[in-house]
Amino acid sequence: MKLCYFNVISPLHCEALPRVWQTLTDDFRINYSKLWMCLIEADMAGVKKYSTRLNVGHLYPLFACMLTARSWNSIQAGIDRKGVTAAEVWLV
């Protein structure tokens, strides 16, 4: 699996820049997917566990907020259970 660092808008932007591709290890992909499952299920112990495995350490709340573009309160409540509020949009 390959990931493009600059692929925010379109995958076509990365085809001309072969150095921006990075091969992801199986361990990274598994830990990242398990992290997302924990985020969806509001499993905070799992979020901490898999963030630590991704070398985030004690900054796992900030990392979770960055990944989901949601507030920490929404992540703790469950990102699939709590809708995005206007205040949250403004904060994030």
N, C-alpha and C positions, 0 to 999 in steps of 0.2 A: 504494500500500500504506500502511496506517495502523498505527501502533503505539500501544498504550495503556500509559502509564507505570505505572499502578496495577493492571494486569490480571494479578494474581498468582493469584487464586483463581478468578475467574469473569468472563467477558466482560460479563456483565450489570451488573457494578458500574460500568462505564465509560460505559454508554449515557446515564446521567443527568448525566454530567460532560463536556460537549463540549470543554472546554479541555484535557483531558488527552491528546487525540489529536494525534499528530505525523505529518506526511507525510514519508516517507523518500525521499531522492533515489535515482535509479538507481545512481549511483556508490557510495553507502553500501551499498545492498543487494547489489551485486556484490562489493564488497570484504569485506563481512561474510560472505557465503556462501563466498567463496574462503578466508577465514580459517578457517571451520569445516571446510572440506575439508582444509586444512593441519593442523588440529588432529587430525582423524580419521586422517590419513596419517602423523602424527608428523613433519611437515616443519617443523623449527624455523626454517629460513631463511624459509620462507613465512609462518609465524606472525609473525615479526618484521616482514616486509615489509608484510603486510596490517594488522597492528596499527598500524604507523607511518602507513599510509594513513588509518587511522581516528583519527589524532591521539593515539595512546596513548604513543608515543615509547618511552623506555627502560623504562617500566613494563609492557612487553608480557608478561613472565612472570606478573605479578600479574593482569593483565587476562585472560589465558588461564585462570588458576586460577578467577577469578570467573565467567567464562562457563561453564566446564565443571563447576564445583563439584568439581574434582579437584585432587590435589597436582601440583606441578611435575614430580616424578619420574614420575608416571603419564602426564602429558601427553607427556613426552619419550619414554616407552616406547611410547606409542600408546594413546589412550583406548579404542579398540575391542579392543586386544590384552591389556590388563591389567585384571583385575577389581578392584572396589572392596574394599579391605581394611578391617578394623575400625579399624585405626590411622588410615587415611585419613579415614574417616567422622568420627572424633573430632577430627582436625585441621581438617577443613573445616567 
